[in-house]
Amino acid sequence: MKIKLLTEGGNLSPGPSLSQKLGPLGLNMNKVIQEVNKTTSEFKGLKVPVELDINLSTKEFEVKVFSPPVSELLKKELGIEKGSAFQKKIQMANASIEQIISVAKIKLPDMLSRNLKAAVKTVVGTCTALGVLIENKSPSEIQEEILQGKYDKEIQEEKTQTSEEKKQELDKFFSEVKAKQDLIIKQEQAAKEAEAEKKEESTEEDKKEEDKTEEKKK
């Protein structure tokens, strides 16, 4: 029998969900937790898919660990806690093609992708959902460039290290993007506050008019 879990690496703990899955099988829960945490310890801080292959007659089990979801690997690689909730308006990071290849290499064994290039395209697609730029461009532009073969050399060489000079260039570009984003957010917030203030003033004026009308009636 196989049981699938999604847990933070090295940090599985007892809980209702785990009890529901393992309790009826008569397994030693503490033993399962210890084994899963030991096997997933290298993925600390990341959500990791785990599969328990259980022999119901002997109560023995085997822990199989799969690599974390692409989104989790990207967040770790780029040093961000979460993706963007407004991908068209707010970008969260600026990745190098080497960082994308690095994530694709880790994930490739668990993917349906035929080769590393196909895996790279999948990772680029996830960047769209997270709000991540690549090489100072949108993921859709990068997808087009991959199709055109622009990054074939880097992919074939499985290049995963970004030079310091390139890192600085990417960081500088993203700093400018972030400054513009922050300014727009600030302006939108100020506009919302002004609108709310205007509405409040209008409500107060309406109330004064109502009070005057009531006074006249008296």
C-alpha positions in Angstrom: 0.0 0.0 0.0 1.2 3.5 -0.8 0.5 6.7 1.2 1.5 10.1 -0.2 2.5 13.0 2.1 3.6 16.6 1.5 5.8 17.7 4.4 8.4 20.3 5.2 11.9 18.7 4.9 13.0 17.3 8.2 10.0 18.7 10.0 7.2 16.2 9.9 5.2 16.2 13.2 2.2 14.4 14.7 -1.2 15.8 13.7 -4.8 14.9 12.8 -4.1 14.6 9.1 -1.2 12.2 9.7 -3.2 10.2 12.3 -6.0 9.8 9.8 -3.7 8.4 7.2 -1.5 6.1 9.4 -3.7 5.3 12.5 -6.0 2.7 10.8 -2.9 0.9 9.4 -1.5 0.2 12.8 1.9 1.7 12.1 4.3 3.1 14.7 3.7 6.8 14.0 6.9 8.0 15.9 9.0 5.6 13.8 7.4 6.9 10.6 8.0 10.5 11.6 11.7 9.8 12.6 12.3 8.0 9.3 10.6 10.7 7.1 12.5 13.5 8.9 15.8 11.7 8.5 15.2 11.0 4.8 14.1 14.6 4.0 16.6 16.5 6.2 18.5 17.8 3.2 15.4 19.7 2.0 15.0 21.7 5.2 12.6 24.6 4.8 11.1 23.2 1.6 7.9 21.3 1.0 8.8 17.8 -0.1 6.5 15.1 -1.6 7.0 11.8 0.2 5.6 8.3 -0.5 5.4 5.6 2.1 5.4 2.1 0.6 3.8 0.0 3.3 3.7 -3.8 3.8 0.4 -4.2 5.7 1.2 -7.8 6.9 4.6 -7.0 8.5 3.9 -3.2 9.2 7.3 -2.5 7.6 7.6 0.6 5.3 9.9 2.3 2.9 10.2 6.0 2.5 10.6 7.4 -1.0 11.4 11.1 -1.3 10.8 13.1 -4.5 12.3 16.5 -5.2 10.3 19.5 -4.0 7.8 21.3 -6.4 9.5 23.6 -8.9 8.0 26.7 -7.2 9.7 25.7 -3.9 13.0 25.1 -5.6 12.8 28.4 -7.3 12.0 30.3 -4.1 15.0 28.7 -2.4 17.3 29.4 -5.4 16.2 33.1 -5.6 16.0 33.7 -1.9 12.3 34.7 -1.9 9.7 33.6 0.6 6.7 33.8 -1.7 5.6 34.4 -5.2 3.7 37.5 -6.5 0.0 37.8 -6.1 -0.1 40.3 -8.9 2.3 38.9 -11.5 1.6 41.6 -14.1 2.3 44.4 -11.7 4.7 43.1 -9.1 7.9 41.1 -9.8 9.6 39.3 -7.0 13.1 38.5 -8.4 15.4 38.5 -11.5 16.8 35.1 -12.2 19.8 34.2 -14.4 19.3 31.4 -17.0 22.0 29.5 -15.0 19.7 29.5 -12.0 16.8 28.2 -14.1 19.0 25.4 -15.5 20.1 24.5 -11.9 16.5 24.1 -10.8 15.6 22.1 -14.0 18.5 19.7 -13.3 17.3 19.0 -9.8 13.7 18.5 -10.9 14.3 16.6 -14.2 14.3 13.0 -12.8 10.8 13.6 -11.5 9.5 15.3 -14.6 7.8 14.0 -17.7 10.2 16.2 -19.7 12.2 14.4 -22.3 15.4 16.4 -21.8 16.9 19.3 -19.9 15.8 21.9 -22.5 12.2 20.8 -22.0 12.6 20.9 -18.2 14.1 24.4 -18.5 11.0 25.5 -20.4 8.8 24.0 -17.6 10.7 25.9 -14.9 10.4 29.2 -17.0 6.6 28.6 -17.0 6.6 28.5 -13.2 8.5 31.8 -13.1 5.4 33.4 -14.8 3.2 32.2 -11.9 5.6 33.4 -9.2 6.2 36.8 -10.8 9.9 36.2 -11.6 11.9 37.9 -14.3 14.7 36.0 -16.1 17.7 37.7 -17.6 15.9 41.1 -17.2 13.0 39.8 -19.3 9.5 38.3 -18.9 9.3 34.5 -18.8 7.3 34.6 -22.1 10.2 36.4 -23.9 12.6 33.8 -22.5 10.4 31.0 -23.7 10.6 32.4 -27.2 14.4 32.8 -27.0 14.7 29.2 -25.8 12.7 28.1 -28.9 15.1 30.1 -31.0 18.1 28.3 -29.5 19.6 31.3 -27.7 20.4 29.3 -24.6 21.3 26.0 -26.2 25.0 26.4 -25.3 24.3 27.0 -21.6 21.7 24.1 -21.5 24.0 21.6 -23.3 26.9 22.5 -21.0 24.5 22.3 -18.0 25.8 25.6 -16.8 24.5 26.3 -13.3 26.9 29.0 -11.9 26.2 32.7 -12.5 29.3 34.9 -12.7 29.6 37.7 -10.1 29.5 40.3 -12.8 26.3 39.0 -14.2 24.7 38.8 -10.7 25.5 42.4 -10.2 24.0 43.4 -13.5 20.8 41.4 -12.8 20.6 42.9 -9.2 21.0 46.4 -10.5 18.3 46.0 -13.1 15.9 44.5 -10.5 16.6 47.3 -8.0 15.4 49.7 -10.7 12.3 47.6 -11.4 11.5 47.3 -7.7 11.9 51.1 -7.2 9.3 51.7 -9.9 7.0 49.1 -8.5 7.3 50.6 -5.0 6.5 54.1 -6.4 3.4 52.8 -8.2 2.2 51.0 -5.1 2.7 54.1 -3.0 0.8 56.3 -5.5 -2.1 53.8 -5.7 -2.2 53.7 -1.9 -2.2 57.5 -1.7 -5.0 57.6 -4.3 -7.1 55.1 -2.3 -6.6 57.0 0.9 -7.6 60.3 -0.9 -10.7 58.6 -2.3 -11.7 57.3 1.1 -11.2 60.7 2.7 -13.3 62.3 0.0 -16.1 59.8 0.6 -15.9 60.5 4.3 -16.2 64.2 3.8 -19.1 63.7 1.4 -20.9 61.6 4.0 -20.4 64.2 6.6 -21.7 66.9 4.3 -24.8 64.8 3.5 -25.4 64.3 7.2 -25.2 68.1 7.9 -27.7 68.7 5.1 -30.0 66.1 6.6 -29.7 67.8 10.1 -30.5 71.2 8.6 -33.6 69.8 6.9 -34.8 68.2 10.1 -34.3 71.5 11.9 -36.4 73.4 9.4 -39.2 70.9 9.8 -39.2 71.6 13.5 
